[in-house]
Every structure is written in C-alpha cells, then in structure tokens.
Amino acid sequence: MGVRSMFTTKDAAKHIGVSQSTIYRMEKRGLISSIRTAGGQRRFSIESIKKYLEKNQNFEVPKNPNKYKKLTHLVKEQEVNYVTDNNKQPLTPKIPSSDELFFQADSIWIYNADILPTESIEENSIDLIVTSPPYGVGIKYNSHDDTMAYHDYLSFTKGWLAKCYKFLKDDGRFCLNIPLDKNKGGQQSVCADITTLAKQAGFKYHSTIIWNEQNISRRTAWGSWLSAAAPYVIAPVEVIVVLYKRSWKKTSGSRKSDITRKEFMEWTNGVWNFMGESKKRVGHPAPFPVELPRRCIKLFSFVGDTVLDPFLGSGSTLLACLQTGRKGIGVEIDRKYCELAKKRLFTEGHINQLKLAVVEG
Ligand SMILES: C[S@@+](CC[C@H](N)C(=O)[O-])C[C@H]1O[C@@H](n2cnc3c(N)ncnc32)[C@H](O)[C@@H]1O
C-alpha cells in the first residue's frame, strides 16, 4: 500500500487532534485548505495538514484556560486558545466561537456563520426554531450555491436538521417553511422528503400548515395545454411543517401566552392566507413576510422564550421576535445579508439604540 496523501475531514481532525467542526472553522479562516470531490466531500492533503501542524506547534498554553474560554470575545481573528480534554493531555486547540458574533443588541443575536459547523449556539437551549432554508431551486444568493443536485440538497438538509435537533430543548418546537414540491429541474416531493429526513434525525411530527401566499405568478407552466398527454399540476402554496423534539407539551419558559382569542381561532385552522414578501422591497432574493414567524412565535412559544432562525436571510424572524418580546438568535452565512438584517432591525424593528450591548461585526 502506498502512503496516503488525501484525508477525509474525520481523519484530518483525528490527525490534528481537533473535532470535525473545528476543522470546518479552521478551513473557513484559511488555516487549512481542502479540495472537493465530485460529490462535494472535502479532502485534505497531507501537505496542508503538515503545514498547519508546523505553523501551530509554538502556541503557548494559557495558564487558566477556563478564564480564556469566558473571554473569547476579546480574542482577535486567527488567535487560538487551548483547553484540556478532561485535564488529559494532549491539549487541543479551540478556536473561539464568538468571532462569529456579528451583532448583539439587548435580546437579539446575529451570527455570521455556516450553520453546519457553527458552535456558537448552545445545545438544548432553544424553545422554538422558525426558518426557511434554501430550497435548492437555483435562487441567486450571495454565498450559498442553490443549484446543487437533489441528492446533494438532501444531504445538506440532513446535516442542518441534525444540528437543529441538538439546539432544541426537549420540549422545543420547529416550524419549517419549505415548498410542497419542486417542478424546476424535475419534479420532486420536497415536503415529504424533508419530513422523512427530519423524522430520521429524531424529530417528532405534529402537523402541517398550508400557507396560501396568493402568488399567481407560480401559475405559468401548463405542460400539455388542454391535453391529457403531460399536463402540469401546480399548487401555488408553501407549507410550514410543525415538528418537536421529545415532548409536545411545553413546560419550560414563562408559561405566559400573548395570543388573542381571535388569533388562536384563526391560526389553529391550518390554512393560512397572507401575501408573500417583496424581494425588491426587502433587498433579499427569498424573504418570507414577518407575519409568518410572528404567527409561529405567538402560537408555539411563551413570552420571553428563545427563538432561533438558522437561515436568517434578511432578518424577518428577528423582527417578529422584537414585536413579540422573544429572545432572537439568527445565523446567516452571508455577511451582506447580516448587514441587511441588522439594518432592518433599526429601520423596521425600531430596536432601541440605547440598549445596544455594542458588539458589532
Ligand atoms: C430562504 S433564505 C431565508 C430568508 C429569510 N427567511 C428572510 O425572511 O429573509 C435562506 C438563507 O440561508 C442562507 N444560508 C444558506 N446556507 C447557509 C448555511 N449553511 N448557514 C447559514 N445560512 C445559510 C442564505 O444566504 C439565505 O440568506
């Protein structure tokens, strides 16, 4: 057998003595580089691993690693601190996660990060996730490639579903806004496939809300006009799949609800009718209207709960958090969209500038 020259992420992590997620973060920061296989998998060359190890062998160990852990927001880019693994050697480098913190004000946090490797969100800490992930339909985002093949799209989905599962508390809920199906580039049962993946990730299924966004522009392709040869059927709706982690009954939190009688009666009818949001007005290629997270938040969380949107985009979920008195955390891979979300918090959310905790990216 010849000497191995390319390593998977798992093996590279083992070789360097860090976790796989640390490898992703190191790569993002240019500390190590990889190439991609045809299937999109990372491969690290032995040269790249050696170069990293040579360059980093002289780091000094802080005298009190725990103190350093707490002060990570003061650590500059590219600095690495060390923590012991249950006081056992060897010491493993830990890259501080708070460098991902882009903005914080009062009860709102925006992280400029990739949701897959991020370690910025604590496990078992979230009451409700409301999100709309990329749909894999070729939307032109700044950073994310939305044109991947369907099986790659499902692998990506599997990855972030597993992360979301970890972030939720045991009685945490998950409102997932996705398309019912996909017609571009071959018909696919997106909602059914993602719901199956979510159940495989451990989520329990509660219900599905149909969102009729009254978008007639979807009604364009007829297939074979007035013929049974190959007609197209298109439902001009999206869905919000409602899932939960372990127990549907919510016991944690303030137990204070702010939903009115009228809202409760209207929203527990699982067909929601309200308009979509204008891309042009918001300045993002796929925003949902604030009304969508607002309804999910009021229906499924208590006042003061913590809400996460792992695909923040233009920040609609955080605007809904501000309106409803929930703590809001958003993760967004693209820095420009983080800027946009922050701007919307000031212009549309009227976030109180005096309460800012002055942490900005
Ligand atoms: C459908 S949009 C969300 C729009 C959002 N609901 C709004 O109202 O603006 C999906 C967002 O996910 C972001 N994104 C894609 N991949 C990501 C990843 N791995 N981690 C974090 N954000 C990601 C994209 O940049 C895009 O802004």
Ligand as a Chemical Component Dictionary entry (heavy atoms), coordinates in Angstrom:
data_LIG
# 
_chem_comp.id                   LIG 
_chem_comp.type                 NON-POLYMER 
_chem_comp.pdbx_formal_charge   0 
_chem_comp.three_letter_code    LIG 
# 
loop_
_chem_comp_atom.comp_id 
_chem_comp_atom.atom_id 
_chem_comp_atom.alt_atom_id 
_chem_comp_atom.type_symbol 
_chem_comp_atom.charge 
_chem_comp_atom.model_Cartn_x 
_chem_comp_atom.model_Cartn_y 
_chem_comp_atom.model_Cartn_z 
_chem_comp_atom.pdbx_ordinal 
LIG C1  C1  C 0  -34.660 31.225 2.078 1  
LIG S1  S1  S 1  -33.418 32.278 2.656 2  
LIG C2  C2  C 0  -34.072 32.811 4.212 3  
LIG C3  C3  C 0  -34.853 34.068 4.088 4  
LIG C4  C4  C 0  -35.386 34.591 5.398 5  
LIG N1  N1  N 0  -36.435 33.772 5.931 6  
LIG C5  C5  C 0  -35.904 36.017 5.225 7  
LIG O1  O1  O 0  -37.049 36.287 5.554 8  
LIG O2  O2  O -1 -35.133 36.842 4.712 9  
LIG C6  C6  C 0  -32.124 31.219 3.121 10 
LIG C7  C7  C 0  -30.891 31.932 3.667 11 
LIG O3  O3  O 0  -29.989 30.950 4.155 12 
LIG C8  C8  C 0  -28.654 31.402 3.966 13 
LIG N2  N2  N 0  -27.782 30.220 4.038 14 
LIG C9  C9  C 0  -27.539 29.297 3.082 15 
LIG N3  N3  N 0  -26.736 28.322 3.531 16 
LIG C10 C10 C 0  -26.464 28.620 4.828 17 
LIG C11 C11 C 0  -25.707 27.962 5.838 18 
LIG N4  N4  N 0  -25.053 26.827 5.591 19 
LIG N5  N5  N 0  -25.655 28.529 7.060 20 
LIG C12 C12 C 0  -26.327 29.693 7.320 21 
LIG N6  N6  N 0  -27.048 30.364 6.392 22 
LIG C13 C13 C 0  -27.134 29.835 5.159 23 
LIG C14 C14 C 0  -28.697 32.089 2.614 24 
LIG O4  O4  O 0  -27.625 33.004 2.459 25 
LIG C15 C15 C 0  -30.080 32.756 2.662 26 
LIG O5  O5  O 0  -29.988 34.085 3.091 27 
# 
loop_
_chem_comp_bond.comp_id 
_chem_comp_bond.atom_id_1 
_chem_comp_bond.atom_id_2 
_chem_comp_bond.value_order 
_chem_comp_bond.pdbx_ordinal 
LIG C1  S1  SING 1  
LIG S1  C2  SING 2  
LIG S1  C6  SING 3  
LIG C2  C3  SING 4  
LIG C3  C4  SING 5  
LIG C4  N1  SING 6  
LIG C4  C5  SING 7  
LIG C5  O1  DOUB 8  
LIG C5  O2  SING 9  
LIG C6  C7  SING 10 
LIG C7  O3  SING 11 
LIG C7  C15 SING 12 
LIG O3  C8  SING 13 
LIG C8  N2  SING 14 
LIG C8  C14 SING 15 
LIG N2  C9  SING 16 
LIG N2  C13 SING 17 
LIG C9  N3  DOUB 18 
LIG N3  C10 SING 19 
LIG C10 C11 SING 20 
LIG C10 C13 DOUB 21 
LIG C11 N4  SING 22 
LIG C11 N5  DOUB 23 
LIG N5  C12 SING 24 
LIG C12 N6  DOUB 25 
LIG N6  C13 SING 26 
LIG C14 O4  SING 27 
LIG C14 C15 SING 28 
LIG C15 O5  SING 29 
# 
